Amino acid sequence: MVVSRPDVQTDGVEHGDRAELAAFLRRWRARVQPYEVGLERGRRRTPGLRRQEVANLAGMSVDYYVRLEQGRGPRPSRQMLTALGRALRLTDDERSHLHYLAGEVPAPPPSPVRDVRPGLRHLLERLDDTPALVCDAKYDVLAWNPMATALLGDFSTMPDDERNIVLRFFTRPQSRDRIDPGDARRFAREAVADLRTVAARYPRDPGVLSLIERLLAGSDEFRALWAEGDVRVQRSARKRIRHPAVGWLDLHCEALHDPVCDQWTVFYTAAPGSREAEALRSLRSLAPTS
């Protein structure tokens, strides 16, 4: 009888790099000093930790860890890779690299990241002719530039719990009225399908659960689309938006994803020399100074 173990995958490191995984573990074990993990240094023939110490810190058998370092062990599960990352005191980037070497996609943070890097905020401010904003995984608007205010409205006047693109789309008719009907139907379906993937990534996050509950309670359309169970990740698209000062604008909506923070930076651009490009330039006079 074959007994499955929760700490390993039995198909081997098929989609990773067995040799590189082994070398990575050996290198990082040698870099960790015993005092960093609460161990006495004692008499050691080699730098760093012993194999047995890493195995104990990660909660696995010594034999299993030795086989990993020799490039012949079965593929570790995501949970075991996380334990190895803690034992070896890996940084976020190093943990992600360890997962990829083992053929595992790194797990996302436990909740959507809301902090926007200062450098990204500075970039938004420098874009004085391009509306741009940053959203977290569940479409909360976290940062925006003055041109985004001129094009889409002043997010600073909205309560924090209302500063969500999908929530306003489904529960605020005035927000939807500014979008071409065809684009609105497509966005509705794509946003609901994307939120379903977000709910799967963050199944216990209070913010995600609260947003979905509010949408289910406040929108018949959302409730019907949610029941269909479609899954799709949001991507770049063309959007037709009506602005009260310059009329309808056909814009490219470029969405760039940061997989580490699971955030999206969205840029609204127009083809050079087009009427839309001239209209965006004219909106600079409506943009706030800060």
N, C-alpha and C positions, 0 to 999 in steps of 0.2 A: 504494500500500500504506500502511495506517495503522499506525504504530508506537506502541505504548503506552509511556507513561513511568511509572516507579514512583513519581514524586514527586507525581503529580496524579491526580485522578479526572476522567474526561472528561465527566461528566454535568452540570457546572456546579454552582453553589451553590444547589441546588434546595430543600433542606430547611433552609438557614440564612438569613442575612440579608446579602446581598452588600454593600449600602450600609453597614451597620453594621460589617461586617468590614473594609471599606476604611477607614472613619473610625477604627476601633480601631487599626489598624496605623499610620496616620498619627500619631495622638495619642501612642502609646507610642514610636514612633521619635523623636519630638521630645523625649521625656522622658529618654531614655538619653543620658548624657554619654559622650563618646569615651573618657575615661580609665577609665570603668567596665568597658569591654570591651577594654582594653589598646591603645587607639588614641591617637595624638597629636591634640590639639585643632586646631592649625593655624588658618588663616583660614577662617571659616565664615560664610555669609550667613544661615543659619537655625540655630536651636538643635537639639541632638540629633545623631543620626546621619544620614548620607547614605543614599539608597536603595541605592546600590552596596555600602555597608558592611554594611547589614543582609543583603543578598542573599549576600555573601561569608561572613558569619558563619553564615548558615543553610544554606549549601551549595547554593544555587539560582541560576539565571540572573537577571541584573538585569532582563531583559525580563519574565520571569515575575513577579518581585516587583512591578515597576511596574504590571503589569496588575492584580495583586491590590489595590494601593492605589487604582487607578482604578475598582475595582468591576466589572471585566470579565474577570477571570481565571477559569480552571477551578477547581473545588473542590480545595483541597490535601488530600493524604492525612493520616492521623493522624500518620505519621512526620514529614511536613513541618511540620505544626502544632507538633509537639514541638520541632523545630529552630528554628522561629520564636520559640517561647516562650523557648528558651535565648538566642537572639540578642538578644531584647528584654528579657531579665532579668525575666520575668514571675513573679509570685508564683503559688502553687498555685491560688488563686481566679481570678487573671487568666488563667492557662493554661486552666482549665476554661471560662471565659467565651469565650475564643478558639475553643475546640473547638465550643462550642454555636453560636457565630455562623457557623461554617463548616458546620454540619449534621453534626458528628461528636460522638459520645459520648466524653468524656474517658476515657483508659485508666486502669485501676485501678493502685494501687501495685504494685511488682514482687512484693511479699510481703504477706500479711495484716498489718495494723497491730496491734501488741500493746500499745502505750502507750494508757492510758485518761486522758482529760483530767482534771485535778484538779477542775474544776467539776462534772463528771459524777460523780466519786467522792463529792464533797460532797453532791450531790443524793441519791445512794443512801443515804448515812448519815442524811439528814434524813427519809427515808421509814420511819418507825418502825412503820407499820401495814401496809406493803405489801412483800411479798417482791419483790426486783428483783436482776437481775444483768446483766453485760455480757459478750457473747461476740464473738469475732472471726469472720471469714467461715467458718472451718472448725469452728466450735462449741467452740473452746477457751474455757473460762470465765476471764475476765481480772479481773473484779471482782464483788463481791456485797455485799449488806448483811446485818446480823444476822438480819433476818426471812427472808431466803433460806436462811440456815443453819438456822433453826428449821423451815422447811418442807421443804427438800430435802436437808439434810445439810451437814456441815462440809467445804467444799472445801479449807480450809487444811490438813487432815490428809491430803490426797491428794498423791501425787507430781505434779510439774508435767506430766509426759508422760501422766498418767492423768486429768488434769482436763479431760476432753473429754466433752461430753454424748452424742454419737453413739457414741463408743468404748465408754463405760460401758453404754449402752443395749444394744448388740449383744453385748458380751462379759462383762457382769456381770449374771447373772440377778436378783440382789437389787434392782438398779436398775429393771429392767423390771417386777418383781412389784408395784411400787407404782403402776403405771399401769393404768387400765381396759383390758381386752384389746382392745376396739374402737379406743380411742385409740392403743394401742400399735401395732396393725397399720397404722393410718393414718400415724402418725409415722414408722414404719420406711420406708414407701414414699416419703413426702415428704422425709425427711432424705436418703435415698440420691439421689433426684432432684436435691435442692438441692446436694449435694456434687459431683454431676457438673458443675453450672454453675460451682462454685468451682474445680474442677480445670481447667476451660477458661479461667477468668480468670487462674489462677496456674499455668500448665503446668509451670514449672520450679522451683516453690517446694519446698524439701526437706521442710518440715513437712507440706504438703498431700500430697505423694507418700508420705511415711512413714505418715501416717494411713490413707490408702487401702490401702496394702500390708498394714498390720496388720489392717484390717477384712476384707480379702479372705482373709487367712490364718486369721483367728480366728472367722469367722462364716459358716456355710453360707447363712443367710438373707440376709446382706448380699451375698454373692457372687451369689446367684440374682437379687436385685433389681438389682444393678449390671449384670448381663448383659442386663437388659431395656432399658437405655439411656434410661429416662425422664428428662426434664428439667423441673424446676419450682423456682421460688424460694419459700423458706419464708415464710409469712405468719402473721398472728395467728389464733388458734383457741381453742376451748373445750377444757379438759382436765379429766379426772376423775382425781384423785390420792388415794391412800390414805396417811394419816398415822398412825403408830402410836399417837398420843395422842388424836386427834380423829376418826379414821375417814375415810370417803370425803368428798372435797371437790370440788364442781363449780366450777371457776374459769375466769375469762377470762384467757387468756395473750396479752397485748398485746405485739407485737414491733415496735419502732420502729427503723428503719434509718438509720444515718448514712452517706450515700453517699461522703463524703470519706474517712473512715477504713475504710469497709466493715465496720462493727461494728453489732451488734444490742443494744439495751437491751430487756430482757424484764421485764414487770411481771405479777405474778399478782394479780388482783383478784377481788372478789366483789360481787354486787349488794347495795346498801345494805339493811340490815334482814334479810338472808337468814341462814340458819343458817351458811352458809360465812363470811359477814362476821363473825359472832360467834366462829366457830372461829379465824379469823385473828387476831382480837383476843386470844383466849386464848393463842395461840402466842407473844405478846410476852414472856410470862414465861419461855419457853424460849430466847429469843434471847440470844446473848452480848452483853455490855455494850460490846464493841469489836471 
